[in-house]
Structures are given as C-alpha cells and as structure tokens.
C-alpha cells in the first residue's frame, strides 16, 4: 500500500504565482537561472539556486550559498510571497503542452515507503548530488521542490481528478516556455479520505523523475527521526513532497546521443561496421525520426540513416536488453566506438527529445560533434517493468516533459 497524506502547503498568492514559480533547479545552469530571475526578486531561483545572488563563479555548494537560501526563504514568507494554507489539503496539478494535458495529485508521501522499496526507483543516484539536496532540505526545513512519481491507473483517483477539474482552480497560467500550469486545492474531508484510501490500495509508486530529490528527502527524514527523542512517525519530516501521475497520462520523450569522433573509422567504415547488426537505409538530408522499437536514426556526414537492429541481436525477454538505449550502447557506442562508460566519457553528450532532431543536426553540422544517434522513446511500462524486477536503467535513458513547475506548493518539515 502507498502511504500518502494531505498537508498544509506553503505557496504563492494567486496574483504572484507566475512571478514566484520557476523551472526545477537541475534543468538549467546558474547563468541561465540568473538571466531568468533578472529583475524579479520573487523568483524561486533565489531559494533553489541562490548562487545567482552572488558574483559569477560563486560555487553552488559554497556555505554562503546555502545560508542565502535560508535567508531568502524566510524573506519570501515575511513578504507574503509564500503563504501557508489554513488546513491540510491535497492538490490536483495539471500541465498542458502542445495541446496535451496530464493530471497529477500532489501529496506528502511516506519516506519509509522509499526506504523499504515501495516507492521504486529505476536509476542510480550520485552521492554528491544527494548530499547537496539533503543539505538544502535540512537548512530550509522544507521540501521546496516536488518529486515526480507515477502509479498504475486507478478508477477512484481518475474520478477525483475529473470531478476536481470542473471546479475553479487556485492557479491557471502559461509560463514563458509555453507550458500551461493549473492547480486545484482539495479541502473536503470526504474527498481527502477517498484519496488517502485509494492510494492505500496501490501497492507501489514509481519514480519517474527526481531520483536525487527523492533519495535526499527520504534520507533527511530518516536522519531527523533518529535525532528526535520524541519521534512518533507522524512528524512532517517523515514525508516528502510528490506529484503522482497516473501511468497513462505520462509521455516519455526520446533521449538522444551526439558523439565527438568515430574512433578512427571513416564514415564508410563506420557504416559497414554498423551493418553487421543493423539494416542500414539512407534517408537523405531531411531529419528522420525512429518509427518503432529497435529502429534508430543516425545523422552522419550530412545524411540521415535508418538503422533497424537484426532480430538476433536483441533479447526482448530481458527488461534491460529490450531497451534501445541498451542496444545502441552495446552494439554501436561500446563495440564500434569504444565508449565504455556513458556517465564519464567526454566523447559523448546527450540531448533531450524536447530539443528536436534539428538540435542533433546542428551540433554535428557545427563541427562540434561528428555523428548523432536518435532513439525511440522508452515507455512507462518498460520503466515499471525494470523497477519491478529490481533492475536499473542504463544512464540517460528517459526524458520526461513537461517538467514540474517548482514553487506552486512547498512542504515544510515543521
């Protein structure tokens, strides 16, 4: 059973939400955040990326940066830019992108569920990134940014979402990037009880995006419980801030690769090597998008190619082996190009599908890269299958879009 509860969020007044809310801390650089926040003292970047308040070159992990986050968080509350709701609530959050809408339920999720494997992960986390987010949570005594969870479709929760979406929202705006954000608050005790009980019938939740934030929030809860002599299990630090989406609502985008060299091969030699495991078809100069699982798009030497893996090279019975990120990593990047570790190699970079195939072509045509490889997107069911079998996705396998907007709701630990 998934244990969730309502909470009294700290959030912006309706007329300030567009000025306060921001993109997540980890999707843009310090310079980009500084530019986006320019002239806006209410931007959440002053809390989640407070290095922007210092001169260029100030490290994100400098002690004074964490201190400034605390100062700014307190300042936002004093000024009334963040105000606490008067009762514990659930929230329905809708995102609209390219005419497509997805609905999630904002909850406080039990950190024990993560520690005991009931909130399942599919990626490895890096200790230094966990440590940074843990420190940020601890000094602010708050989960300021939500994690992105998924759950198998549930009829009861679908009815709650549909019923709520017909009422007047707390927020309804389109951000500068064209993504629409709508938030409803649920205060009715009966509906709150329905939501809590419906989640209790769901055996597992799945991390879609935000593995480091999830791990950090859970470990903070674990640490504070150990330090609290009066710990009961009901304290707010036992919960993390999450937006939970039905599986069918989510779209996973492609996560593509660009490579700096051909490992000594000429383009012709490289294509000959690829042809040992793929059917290779030249598609000309117009961008080609993969059409199905095990079909790839290669951009090389000014031309696009369709690569279709031979059936005997793929193990569709293996939840990891079936992934196109595994097929391409093993048969092209490792065996031909000699790129062994995608996490550490400087010969490769990654481009989220939101940027489109034109970005792959641009980076190759500029001379920065020599080839690009576009992949067919991973599905939510594949992610769930991997999590259920205790496996870990290969690196840079999933790209979720749209990203959650930070600052719509904040969960404090006190």
PyMOL commands that set and color helices and strands:
alter all, ss='L'
color gray80, all
select helices_A, chain A and resi 14-20+25-27+30-37+45-48+50-53+63-78+111-115+127-140+155-165+189-200+211-227+236-238+247-249+267-274+311-313+324-334+353-355+357-365+380-388
alter helices_A, ss='H'
color red, helices_A
select strands_A, chain A and resi 4-5+10-11+83-84+90-97+100-110+119-120+142-143+147-151+171-174+180-186+205-209+239-246+252-253+255-259+278-284+295-300+303-309+348-352+371-374+399-400+411-412
alter strands_A, ss='S'
color yellow, strands_A
deselect
rebuild
show_as cartoon
